[in-house]
Amino acid sequence: MTHFHGIFPYLVSPIDQTKGTVLESSLRRLIDHLIACGVHGLSPLGSTGEYAYLSQAQRNEIVRITVDQTAGRVPVIAGVAGFSTADACHQAEQYAQLGVDGMVLISQKMYPLSETAQAGYFQTIAEAFPEKSMTIYTNPGLLGDVLPISLFNELSYIPNIEYIKDASSNTGRLLTMINTFGERVKIFSASAHIPLLVLKLGGVGWMAGPACVLPKQCVELYELATKGDFDTALAKQKEMWQINEAFTKYSLASCIKASLNIQGFEVGSPILPQEPLNEAAMNDLRQIIARLD
């Protein structure tokens, strides 16, 4: 059993869209910065990482660079997302060979799937890589489904399915999960929730794009929560909520890439056909970052 916890930034995917190559120096610099700020892990190829817009070669390169630059300092949990179970397993095999510590499993679908079929997707991938820790990610805003808790309960008995990141925005659903699973499966907060509240309910951390922009503050929030200093943590959470609001207001990857560019990380534009933020949005982000950074 692993003990993943704390702040796991969802990494952006810096791409030179003319050449199609990964902006390697920018990604390596960002990784070193995040680790220096105290984050507890890194997650490439999440929703903030624009996984759906990347070729498999680009995904592999981003995972390779992340694992190499991290060099064992913090765990790396790569996103695996496929329409077919076979494709997802193929992705997982490549990331396992590249040395990730775990994977975030994302189910995509075009046609309706029964609960049994959806459970089979996650179970097949997890059981194919029993040595790797698995996190199930459900995001109805992006993927269209609210996966039932009964499905998660069934999957919670698979030994290497250890974590769930649920972005349903229903905090009561998280408490039901925590009461249902006990210690079998632990909960990471998504940006759809208030991270401090999830930590107080018993969640183990926060996986999120905004942690790329405010890593020190996110780590401080987590540390205050683990010490039980919830009054100080609440004041910090209220202040930091501005970045969650921006993340919701603007397109996910566009918002985080723009924020990082403002901070000097040169991670490029969102991958086409997504559009960069307009100047008014950029000014909004500049003001938020100036207040919080």
C-alpha positions, 0 to 999 in steps of 0.5 A, spaced: 500 500 500 502 506 498 501 513 502 500 518 497 498 524 500 498 532 500 499 537 494 499 533 487 499 539 481 496 536 475 502 538 470 500 542 464 503 539 457 508 545 454 508 543 447 511 547 441 505 547 436 509 548 430 513 542 431 509 538 435 515 537 440 514 538 448 518 544 451 522 540 455 526 545 458 520 549 460 517 542 463 523 541 467 524 548 470 516 547 472 518 540 475 524 543 479 520 549 482 514 545 484 518 540 488 522 546 491 516 549 493 514 542 497 509 539 493 508 531 495 507 529 488 506 530 481 501 528 476 502 529 468 496 528 463 490 530 467 485 534 465 489 540 466 495 536 462 490 537 456 491 529 455 485 529 450 489 533 445 496 530 445 498 524 441 501 518 444 508 520 443 507 526 446 504 523 452 510 518 453 515 524 452 511 528 457 511 522 462 519 520 460 521 527 462 517 528 468 519 521 471 526 523 469 526 530 472 523 528 478 528 523 480 524 519 485 524 526 489 516 525 489 511 520 486 509 521 479 502 519 478 500 519 470 493 520 467 491 514 463 484 515 459 481 511 453 475 510 450 477 502 449 480 498 455 485 496 450 487 503 449 488 504 456 491 498 458 496 500 452 497 507 455 498 504 462 503 499 460 508 504 457 507 509 463 509 503 467 515 502 463 517 509 464 517 508 471 511 512 474 509 510 481 501 510 480 496 512 475 490 516 475 484 512 471 479 516 467 474 513 463 471 516 456 465 513 453 462 515 446 456 510 447 452 508 453 455 503 458 452 499 464 455 499 471 458 493 470 462 495 463 464 501 467 467 497 473 470 492 468 474 498 465 477 500 471 478 493 474 482 490 467 487 496 468 488 495 475 489 488 475 494 488 469 498 492 473 498 490 480 504 493 482 502 500 481 497 504 485 491 506 482 487 512 483 480 513 479 478 520 477 471 521 475 469 528 472 462 529 470 463 536 468 468 534 463 466 526 461 459 527 462 458 521 467 457 521 475 459 514 477 455 511 482 458 510 489 456 502 488 461 502 483 467 505 487 465 500 493 465 494 488 472 497 486 475 498 493 476 491 494 481 491 488 488 491 492 491 497 488 485 501 487 487 506 493 485 513 491 479 516 488 479 523 485 471 525 485 470 532 481 462 531 482 462 538 486 457 534 491 461 534 497 456 530 501 458 525 496 465 525 498 463 524 505 458 518 503 464 515 500 469 516 506 464 513 510 463 507 505 470 505 504 473 506 510 481 505 509 480 501 503 480 507 498 482 514 500 479 521 497 483 526 494 480 533 493 478 536 486 478 543 484 470 543 484 471 542 492 473 546 497 480 543 499 480 544 506 473 542 507 475 535 504 481 535 508 477 536 514 472 530 512 478 525 512 481 526 505 488 525 504 490 531 499 489 535 493 490 534 486 489 540 482 491 544 476 491 551 481 497 548 485 501 549 479 500 556 480 500 557 487 504 551 490 507 554 496 500 556 498 497 550 497 502 546 501 502 551 507 494 550 507 495 542 507 500 543 513 496 547 517 490 542 516 494 536 518 496 540 524 489 541 526 490 549 525 483 550 521 482 557 523 488 559 520 487 554 514 480 557 513 483 564 512 488 562 507 483 558 504 478 564 503 484 568 500 486 562 495 479 561 493 480 566 488 485 562 483 479 556 484 474 561 481 479 563 476 480 556 474 472 555 473 471 561 470 476 560 464 478 554 460 482 549 465 489 549 461 488 555 458 487 558 465 493 555 468 498 555 462 496 563 462 498 564 469 504 560 468 506 564 463 505 570 467 510 567 472 515 566 467 515 559 465 514 559 458 509 553 457 506 556 451 499 556 449 493 551 450 493 546 444 489 548 438 483 548 437 483 551 444 484 559 444 488 563 449 485 567 454 484 574 451 487 580 454 481 582 459 482 575 462 490 575 462 489 582 466 484 578 471 489 573 472 495 578 473 491 581 478 490 575 482 497 572 482 499 579 484 495 579 490 496 571 492 503 570 489 
